[in-house]
């Protein structure tokens, strides 16, 4: 079974590739199955029905799952590309959908070992639960970038790290760039900053502000009249943290000894109270007060 923790080398977080939301979530689930002591990638399997449910794919659309994973195997990941080094790979090298046995098998490409196995330094911890809860692949990629910066902030407790700058072209290549014929291509629709802002940046901003532990505010940096860079400011989502804390507290109060003690106290109160018209409603009202 998967756990909630995903650990990625920081080079993979800033690598340039573009996956669909379904593909990003599939890869995240694969990464969550890696154990910190694993020396090699395993061929994992999962029940077909569970896979379809996890990826929100209808049973009648198994062909869509096939097409999605086939396309994923063709996606080039540009880890680095400069005058000295060109490093590219694919994420997934194998999958098998066995309809008869109701199983899906899958395996990372071995070139991904330095980015997912035995990581000691320069890595970022991510939450599978949060990734699966996001509705946009752009949000997921920005979540990874923000978490990377936030982890450095936590480690060094340096308030200057709350703000970071990214070249606009670099950011576009990370979020929407697609590798074609040996180079990273940005769709024409994203060449105009207003379109990129509306369809990519603000989509991630809105969703992270609603669902993330951290989100970002940003300012544009212009050279002459053109936007050339983005200045990001990491923000702690205090309202989200409060809601999460309340929910965890509620779940804590609904389980274990605390609940048993509360129920026993409520039972005694009811026994000692006379003239209760509806004991069941009275009990429910008291339990509601206990939770609040």
C-alpha positions as CSV (number, residue, x, y, z in Angstrom):
1,X,0.0,0.0,0.0
2,X,1.0,3.6,-0.5
3,X,2.1,5.8,2.3
4,X,1.5,9.6,2.3
5,X,5.2,10.6,2.0
6,X,6.9,11.3,-1.3
7,X,10.6,12.2,-1.3
8,X,12.1,13.8,-4.5
9,X,15.5,15.0,-5.4
10,X,15.2,18.8,-5.9
11,X,16.5,18.4,-9.5
12,X,13.4,16.5,-10.3
13,X,11.2,19.2,-8.8
14,X,12.7,21.8,-11.2
15,X,13.0,19.5,-14.1
16,X,11.2,20.5,-17.3
17,X,8.3,18.4,-18.5
18,X,4.6,18.6,-18.9
19,X,2.2,15.9,-17.8
20,X,-1.6,15.8,-17.5
21,X,-3.2,15.9,-14.1
22,X,-3.9,12.1,-14.3
23,X,-0.3,11.4,-15.2
24,X,1.1,13.6,-12.4
25,X,-1.1,11.9,-9.9
26,X,-0.2,8.4,-11.2
27,X,3.6,9.2,-10.8
28,X,3.0,10.6,-7.4
29,X,1.3,7.4,-6.3
30,X,4.2,5.4,-7.7
31,X,6.7,7.5,-5.8
32,X,4.7,7.1,-2.5
33,X,5.3,3.3,-2.7
34,X,9.1,3.7,-2.5
35,X,10.5,2.8,0.9
36,X,13.5,4.8,2.2
37,X,15.6,1.7,2.3
38,X,14.9,0.5,-1.2
39,X,18.0,0.1,-3.4
40,X,16.2,-0.6,-6.6
41,X,12.8,0.0,-8.2
42,X,10.2,-2.8,-7.9
43,X,7.5,-3.7,-10.3
44,X,4.4,-2.8,-8.3
45,X,0.9,-4.0,-8.8
46,X,-2.5,-2.6,-7.9
47,X,-6.1,-3.8,-8.4
48,X,-7.5,-2.3,-11.6
49,X,-10.6,-1.1,-9.9
50,X,-8.6,0.7,-7.2
51,X,-6.4,2.3,-9.8
52,X,-9.4,3.6,-11.8
53,X,-11.0,4.9,-8.6
54,X,-7.8,6.6,-7.5
55,X,-7.4,8.4,-10.8
56,X,-11.1,9.1,-11.2
57,X,-11.5,7.1,-14.4
58,X,-14.8,5.4,-15.2
59,X,-14.7,1.6,-15.6
60,X,-15.8,2.0,-19.2
61,X,-12.7,4.1,-20.0
62,X,-10.0,1.5,-19.4
63,X,-8.7,2.5,-22.9
64,X,-8.2,6.0,-21.5
65,X,-6.0,4.6,-18.8
66,X,-4.0,2.7,-21.5
67,X,-3.6,5.8,-23.6
68,X,-2.6,7.9,-20.6
69,X,0.1,5.5,-19.4
70,X,1.3,4.9,-23.0
71,X,1.7,8.7,-23.5
72,X,3.4,9.0,-20.1
73,X,6.1,6.5,-21.3
74,X,6.9,8.9,-24.2
75,X,7.2,12.1,-22.1
76,X,10.8,13.3,-21.9
77,X,12.0,14.8,-18.6
78,X,14.7,17.4,-19.1
79,X,16.8,17.4,-15.9
80,X,19.4,19.8,-17.1
81,X,20.5,21.2,-20.4
82,X,23.4,23.7,-20.7
83,X,26.7,24.1,-22.5
84,X,28.3,21.4,-20.4
85,X,25.6,18.8,-19.7
86,X,22.5,17.6,-21.4
87,X,20.5,15.1,-19.2
88,X,17.2,13.7,-20.2
89,X,15.1,10.7,-19.3
90,X,11.6,9.2,-19.1
91,X,9.8,8.6,-15.8
92,X,8.1,5.2,-16.5
93,X,9.5,2.4,-18.5
94,X,6.9,-0.4,-18.0
95,X,3.2,-1.0,-17.3
96,X,0.8,-3.8,-17.8
97,X,-3.0,-3.8,-17.6
98,X,-4.3,-7.3,-17.0
99,X,-8.1,-7.2,-17.4
100,X,-8.5,-10.9,-16.7
101,X,-6.7,-10.8,-13.4
102,X,-7.9,-7.2,-12.6
103,X,-4.3,-5.9,-12.0
104,X,-2.2,-3.0,-13.2
105,X,1.6,-3.4,-13.0
106,X,4.1,-0.5,-13.4
107,X,7.7,0.4,-12.9
108,X,9.9,3.5,-12.8
109,X,12.7,3.8,-15.4
110,X,16.1,2.9,-13.9
111,X,17.4,6.4,-14.8
112,X,15.2,7.8,-12.1
113,X,17.2,6.1,-9.3
114,X,19.3,9.1,-8.4
115,X,16.2,11.2,-8.0
116,X,14.0,8.9,-6.0
117,X,16.1,6.3,-4.2
118,X,18.5,6.6,-1.2
119,X,18.2,10.4,-1.0
120,X,20.4,11.9,1.8
121,X,20.6,15.6,0.8
122,X,18.9,18.2,-1.5
123,X,15.5,16.6,-1.4
124,X,11.9,17.7,-0.7
125,X,9.2,15.8,1.2
126,X,5.7,16.0,-0.4
127,X,2.3,14.8,0.6
128,X,0.5,12.3,-1.6
129,X,-2.8,13.2,0.0
130,X,-2.4,16.9,-0.9
131,X,-1.4,16.1,-4.5
132,X,-4.4,13.8,-5.0
133,X,-6.6,16.6,-3.7
134,X,-5.5,19.2,-6.2
135,X,-7.5,19.7,-9.4
136,X,-4.7,21.1,-11.7
137,X,-1.3,19.8,-12.8
138,X,-0.1,23.4,-12.5
139,X,-1.1,23.5,-8.9
140,X,0.8,20.3,-8.2
141,X,4.0,21.6,-9.8
142,X,3.8,24.9,-8.0
143,X,3.0,23.0,-4.8
144,X,6.3,21.1,-5.2
145,X,8.3,24.3,-5.9
146,X,6.8,26.1,-2.9
147,X,7.4,23.1,-0.6
148,X,11.0,22.9,-1.8
149,X,11.5,26.6,-0.9
150,X,9.6,26.2,2.4
151,X,11.7,23.2,3.5
152,X,14.8,25.4,3.1
153,X,13.2,28.1,5.0
154,X,12.4,25.7,7.9
155,X,15.9,24.2,7.9
156,X,17.8,27.5,8.0
157,X,15.1,29.7,9.6
158,X,16.1,32.5,7.3
159,X,13.3,35.0,6.7
160,X,15.1,36.2,3.5
161,X,14.2,32.8,1.9
162,X,10.5,33.7,2.1
163,X,10.9,35.5,-1.2
164,X,12.4,34.0,-4.3
165,X,12.6,35.1,-7.9
166,X,12.2,33.0,-11.1
167,X,12.9,33.9,-14.6
168,X,9.6,33.9,-16.5
169,X,10.9,31.8,-19.4
170,X,12.3,29.2,-16.9
171,X,9.0,29.1,-15.1
172,X,7.1,28.6,-18.3
173,X,9.4,25.7,-19.3
174,X,8.9,24.0,-15.9
175,X,5.1,24.4,-15.8
176,X,4.0,24.2,-19.5
177,X,7.1,23.3,-21.6
178,X,6.9,20.2,-23.7
179,X,9.9,18.4,-25.2
180,X,9.6,18.1,-29.0
181,X,12.3,17.4,-31.5
182,X,15.1,18.0,-29.1
183,X,13.9,21.3,-27.6
184,X,11.4,22.6,-25.1
185,X,8.4,24.2,-26.7
186,X,6.0,26.6,-25.1
187,X,2.5,26.7,-26.7
188,X,1.7,29.9,-28.5
189,X,-1.3,30.4,-26.2
190,X,1.1,30.8,-23.3
191,X,3.5,33.2,-25.0
192,X,1.5,36.2,-23.9
193,X,2.0,36.7,-20.2
194,X,-1.7,37.6,-19.7
195,X,-2.7,34.1,-20.9
196,X,0.0,32.4,-18.9
197,X,-1.1,34.4,-15.8
198,X,-4.8,33.6,-16.2
199,X,-4.6,29.9,-17.2
200,X,-1.6,28.7,-15.2
201,X,-0.2,31.0,-12.5
202,X,-3.6,32.2,-11.1
203,X,-5.1,28.7,-11.3
204,X,-2.2,27.4,-9.0
205,X,-2.5,30.5,-6.8
206,X,-6.2,30.1,-6.2
207,X,-6.1,26.4,-5.5
208,X,-3.1,26.6,-3.2
209,X,-4.6,29.4,-1.2
210,X,-7.7,27.3,-0.7
211,X,-6.1,23.9,0.0
212,X,-2.4,24.3,0.7
213,X,-0.4,24.7,3.9
214,X,1.5,27.3,2.0
215,X,0.5,29.4,-0.9
216,X,2.2,32.3,-2.7
217,X,1.6,35.9,-3.6
218,X,3.6,37.3,-6.5
219,X,4.8,40.5,-8.2
220,X,5.9,40.8,-11.8
221,X,9.3,42.1,-12.8
222,X,9.5,44.0,-16.0
223,X,12.4,44.8,-18.3
224,X,11.4,47.7,-20.5
225,X,7.6,46.9,-20.9
226,X,7.9,43.1,-20.9
227,X,7.5,40.8,-17.9
228,X,10.8,38.9,-17.6
229,X,10.6,37.4,-14.1
230,X,8.2,36.6,-11.2
231,X,9.0,37.5,-7.6
232,X,7.3,35.0,-5.3
233,X,6.4,35.4,-1.7
234,X,5.7,32.3,0.4
235,X,2.7,32.7,2.6
236,X,1.6,30.5,5.5
237,X,-2.0,29.6,5.1
238,X,-3.1,30.4,8.6
239,X,-6.8,29.8,8.0
240,X,-6.1,26.4,6.3
241,X,-3.9,25.4,9.3
242,X,-6.7,26.4,11.7
243,X,-9.3,24.3,9.8
244,X,-6.9,21.3,9.6
245,X,-6.2,21.6,13.3
246,X,-10.0,21.7,14.1
247,X,-10.6,18.7,11.9
248,X,-7.8,16.7,13.5
249,X,-9.0,17.7,17.0
250,X,-12.5,16.7,16.1
251,X,-11.3,13.3,14.8
252,X,-9.2,12.9,17.9
253,X,-12.3,13.6,20.1
254,X,-14.3,11.1,18.1
255,X,-11.9,8.2,18.8
256,X,-10.3,6.6,21.8
257,X,-10.6,7.2,25.5
258,X,-11.7,10.8,25.3
259,X,-14.9,9.7,23.4
260,X,-15.6,6.9,25.9
261,X,-15.2,9.2,28.9
262,X,-17.4,11.8,27.3
263,X,-20.1,9.2,26.5
264,X,-20.0,8.0,30.1
265,X,-20.3,11.5,31.5
266,X,-23.2,12.2,29.2
267,X,-24.9,9.0,30.2
268,X,-24.6,10.0,33.9
269,X,-26.0,13.5,33.2
270,X,-29.0,12.0,31.5
271,X,-29.6,9.5,34.4
272,X,-29.6,12.4,36.9
273,X,-31.7,14.8,34.8
274,X,-35.5,14.5,35.2
275,X,-38.2,15.5,32.8
276,X,-36.2,14.9,29.6
277,X,-38.8,14.7,26.8
278,X,-36.5,13.2,24.2
279,X,-33.4,11.5,25.7
280,X,-31.8,10.7,22.3
281,X,-31.9,14.3,21.1
282,X,-30.7,15.5,24.5
283,X,-27.8,13.1,24.3
284,X,-26.9,14.3,20.8
285,X,-27.0,17.9,21.9
286,X,-24.6,17.2,24.8
287,X,-22.2,15.4,22.5
288,X,-22.3,18.3,20.1
289,X,-21.3,20.6,22.9
290,X,-18.5,18.2,23.8
291,X,-17.1,18.5,20.2
292,X,-17.3,22.3,20.2
